[in-house]
Amino acid sequence: MSPNAADKVREAGGEALLERLLFLDQLSTGAKAPGETQPIASEGNLDFDVVLLGGGLSLVYAPLLADAGFRVAVVERSRAGVAHREWNASRAELQLLVDSKLVTAAELDQELIVAKYDYGIFRWHGAGEQRVKNVLDCALDAGPLLAKVRERAEAKGVVFFDHCSVQAETANQYGVALALRGESCPARLTARVVVDGRGSASPYAAADLICPTVGGVLQGLEVGDGPKQIQPNVGEILVTTEGIQAGRQHLWEAFPGRPGDTTVYLFYYAEAHTRRPGALLELYARFFDTLGGYKAGQATLLRPTFGFIPGWTRLSPGPTSGHPRIVLVGDAGARHSPLTFCGFGATLRALPQIVPVVEAALQGVVRSFDEASVHRGTGALAMLLARPPSAQRQANDWNELFDAAFSTLESMGPEPFQRLLRDEMGEAEFIRFLTRTSVKRPRVYLDVARQLGLGRTMRWGAGLFGPAALRAQLG
Ligand SMILES: Cc1cc2nc3c(=O)[nH]c(=O)nc-3n(C[C@H](O)[C@H](O)[C@H](O)COP(=O)(O)OP(=O)(O)OC[C@H]3O[C@@H](n4cnc5c(N)ncnc54)[C@H](O)[C@@H]3O)c2cc1C
């Protein structure tokens, strides 16, 4: 643990935020047996139809469930509807917030979108640079978004249990019993269905990848068009400033927000089982130490934001609650892209599906959220990135791989490039992308096979090159 990094987070974000960081940082990954509590004895008299656990991004589901006529409650260990992140997405993706009536178009365009970029950049240490338009090009003010969602939820009768931590849950054919802890919390709540939005802290968040991410909103970065400067009209989607170090390929991103503010993150891909207590603080120490190598200026951290984003390769069994009445959403279910980790975009796409999924759960039936087929292909690439080579002579391997892949996308044209980053690319197009990348970097298939081993490589190939994908490829 780096006391210096902890002090800096406390100084910028306060004691409660540091507590949140330390809470996340001491959790290990993988299904943790959820605590058990007295099960519900009969069908009648349950407190709520639906209880949403966690009031982070998944809070967006609460007003929609209330609109569908359900009695809804939200249980959150801190305060529900307070954002601890900054999010980016394209305007087309954000329209789903308006279509779901969570915000009006005027609120979205005039209050919540705080910056728009002409294009986004990918820049690789010792290699090339690529640009893309209409992807992650709107910076959203996450705090006001969630505050509005909470306001709407309250207006629709959703009941909030803030500062209440879920300690245990037991599901049976009647519903789910919850044991809560917190000063003014009921010790027990019952619901017909529970929607688990506890993110990476959920006991079911057992996906196979993890993306530790730290950073926050900074001021004082130098403005200009050099690589070490910030341009207010350009988003830096992925940038590296070094090769593989200490067994990791670190990546930066930087998204200008309100005038003078820039959200900057440092992160890396890792296998979930390698998550260690203290990983976030260790990464924060690196963030403070190496930020100057990425951006020039007298940076001040205004608002720290951080977290572990789980990712699921689709090469091993995914997270499941094991009971139809406990529905996993958001990071707990890790249904988003294992390559881009864009959980915000994935949550937006799930908005129209939440009511049918919960209605099925009320009948004791598991109905999965629809998901993009491209995730079956990108998972293997993400697993590859999570296992960087250790030999010094290969230290720039991932930069060369990124450059080969993104320059291939650029050469395929703006639409395919956008489709991959928005999870809209079909399998046939993904296979074309891989094939063209392998012309630039013939080792790519070999690297994947070596890193994944025979079983997972065959599973990947079957998912990707199975009859349906091949038919699509042949036209
Ligand atoms: C730093 C960072 C930046 C990101 N940027 C982007 C981006 O630009 N675009 C994008 O698409 N995605 C982004 N993501 C991913 C995205 O933020 C997540 O996928 C999303 O927040 C997941 O939402 P969630 O509701 O599942 O979990 P969260 O938003 O993490 O919320 C989980 C909530 O559960 C609460 N909780 C946990 N345990 C308990 C308990 N026992 N009892 C009660 N409450 C509990 C927590 O306090 C928290 O409020 C980013 C993630 C991080 C970490």
The ligand as an SDF file (V2000), in Angstrom:
LIG
                    3D

 53 58  0  0  0  0  0  0  0  0999 V2000
  -12.8820    4.6800  -13.3730 C   0  0  0  0  0  0  0  0  0  0  0  0
  -13.8820    4.0780  -14.3130 C   0  0  0  0  0  0  0  0  0  0  0  0
  -14.2120    4.7340  -15.4960 C   0  0  0  0  0  0  0  0  0  0  0  0
  -15.1540    4.2030  -16.3830 C   0  0  0  0  0  0  0  0  0  0  0  0
  -15.4520    4.8590  -17.5580 N   0  0  0  0  0  0  0  0  0  0  0  0
  -16.3420    4.3190  -18.4240 C   0  0  0  0  0  0  0  0  0  0  0  0
  -16.6950    4.9750  -19.6670 C   0  0  0  0  0  0  0  0  0  0  0  0
  -16.2090    6.0740  -19.9790 O   0  0  0  0  0  0  0  0  0  0  0  0
  -17.5940    4.3960  -20.4950 N   0  0  0  0  0  0  0  0  0  0  0  0
  -18.1640    3.1920  -20.1750 C   0  0  0  0  0  0  0  0  0  0  0  0
  -18.9610    2.6720  -20.9550 O   0  0  0  0  0  0  0  0  0  0  0  0
  -17.8830    2.5530  -18.9930 N   0  0  0  0  0  0  0  0  0  0  0  0
  -16.9850    3.0860  -18.1250 C   0  0  0  0  0  0  0  0  0  0  0  0
  -16.6900    2.4440  -16.9410 N   0  0  0  0  0  0  0  0  0  0  0  0
  -17.4150    1.2330  -16.5850 C   0  0  0  0  0  0  0  0  0  0  0  0
  -18.7360    1.5940  -15.8980 C   0  0  0  0  0  0  0  0  0  0  0  0
  -18.5720    2.6760  -15.0140 O   0  0  0  0  0  0  0  0  0  0  0  0
  -19.2450    0.4000  -15.1150 C   0  0  0  0  0  0  0  0  0  0  0  0
  -19.3880   -0.6590  -16.0210 O   0  0  0  0  0  0  0  0  0  0  0  0
  -20.5790    0.7310  -14.4230 C   0  0  0  0  0  0  0  0  0  0  0  0
  -20.4140    1.7290  -13.4590 O   0  0  0  0  0  0  0  0  0  0  0  0
  -21.1590   -0.5070  -13.7660 C   0  0  0  0  0  0  0  0  0  0  0  0
  -22.3440   -0.1510  -13.1160 O   0  0  0  0  0  0  0  0  0  0  0  0
  -22.8860   -1.0160  -11.8940 P   0  0  0  0  0  0  0  0  0  0  0  0
  -24.1910   -0.4200  -11.4950 O   0  0  0  0  0  0  0  0  0  0  0  0
  -22.8180   -2.4520  -12.2200 O   0  0  0  0  0  0  0  0  0  0  0  0
  -21.7970   -0.8190  -10.7380 O   0  0  0  0  0  0  0  0  0  0  0  0
  -21.3180    0.4950  -10.0070 P   0  0  0  0  0  0  0  0  0  0  0  0
  -21.6260    1.7050  -10.8120 O   0  0  0  0  0  0  0  0  0  0  0  0
  -19.9040    0.2060   -9.6300 O   0  0  0  0  0  0  0  0  0  0  0  0
  -22.2130    0.5520   -8.6930 O   0  0  0  0  0  0  0  0  0  0  0  0
  -22.1590   -0.4690   -7.7200 C   0  0  0  0  0  0  0  0  0  0  0  0
  -22.8140    0.0880   -6.4480 C   0  0  0  0  0  0  0  0  0  0  0  0
  -23.0670   -0.9890   -5.5390 O   0  0  0  0  0  0  0  0  0  0  0  0
  -22.7980   -0.5250   -4.2330 C   0  0  0  0  0  0  0  0  0  0  0  0
  -22.5330   -1.6850   -3.3830 N   0  0  0  0  0  0  0  0  0  0  0  0
  -21.4900   -2.5380   -3.4310 C   0  0  0  0  0  0  0  0  0  0  0  0
  -21.6040   -3.4880   -2.5020 N   0  0  0  0  0  0  0  0  0  0  0  0
  -22.7550   -3.2490   -1.8380 C   0  0  0  0  0  0  0  0  0  0  0  0
  -23.4240   -3.9000   -0.7640 C   0  0  0  0  0  0  0  0  0  0  0  0
  -22.9420   -5.0050   -0.1810 N   0  0  0  0  0  0  0  0  0  0  0  0
  -24.6150   -3.3890   -0.3470 N   0  0  0  0  0  0  0  0  0  0  0  0
  -25.1500   -2.2800   -0.9510 C   0  0  0  0  0  0  0  0  0  0  0  0
  -24.5430   -1.6230   -1.9450 N   0  0  0  0  0  0  0  0  0  0  0  0
  -23.3690   -2.1080   -2.3950 C   0  0  0  0  0  0  0  0  0  0  0  0
  -21.5800    0.3670   -4.4090 C   0  0  0  0  0  0  0  0  0  0  0  0
  -21.4280    1.2740   -3.3200 O   0  0  0  0  0  0  0  0  0  0  0  0
  -21.9160    1.0760   -5.7250 C   0  0  0  0  0  0  0  0  0  0  0  0
  -22.5880    2.3040   -5.5430 O   0  0  0  0  0  0  0  0  0  0  0  0
  -15.7550    2.9810  -16.0600 C   0  0  0  0  0  0  0  0  0  0  0  0
  -15.4300    2.3120  -14.8650 C   0  0  0  0  0  0  0  0  0  0  0  0
  -14.4910    2.8500  -14.0030 C   0  0  0  0  0  0  0  0  0  0  0  0
  -14.1210    2.1070  -12.7470 C   0  0  0  0  0  0  0  0  0  0  0  0
  1  2  1  0
  2  3  1  0
  2 52  2  0
  3  4  2  0
  4  5  1  0
  4 50  1  0
  5  6  2  0
  6  7  1  0
  6 13  1  0
  7  8  2  0
  7  9  1  0
  9 10  1  0
 10 11  2  0
 10 12  1  0
 12 13  2  0
 13 14  1  0
 14 15  1  0
 14 50  1  0
 15 16  1  0
 16 17  1  0
 16 18  1  0
 18 19  1  0
 18 20  1  0
 20 21  1  0
 20 22  1  0
 22 23  1  0
 23 24  1  0
 24 25  2  0
 24 26  1  0
 24 27  1  0
 27 28  1  0
 28 29  2  0
 28 30  1  0
 28 31  1  0
 31 32  1  0
 32 33  1  0
 33 34  1  0
 33 48  1  0
 34 35  1  0
 35 36  1  0
 35 46  1  0
 36 37  1  0
 36 45  1  0
 37 38  2  0
 38 39  1  0
 39 40  1  0
 39 45  2  0
 40 41  1  0
 40 42  2  0
 42 43  1  0
 43 44  2  0
 44 45  1  0
 46 47  1  0
 46 48  1  0
 48 49  1  0
 50 51  2  0
 51 52  1  0
 52 53  1  0
M  END
$$$$
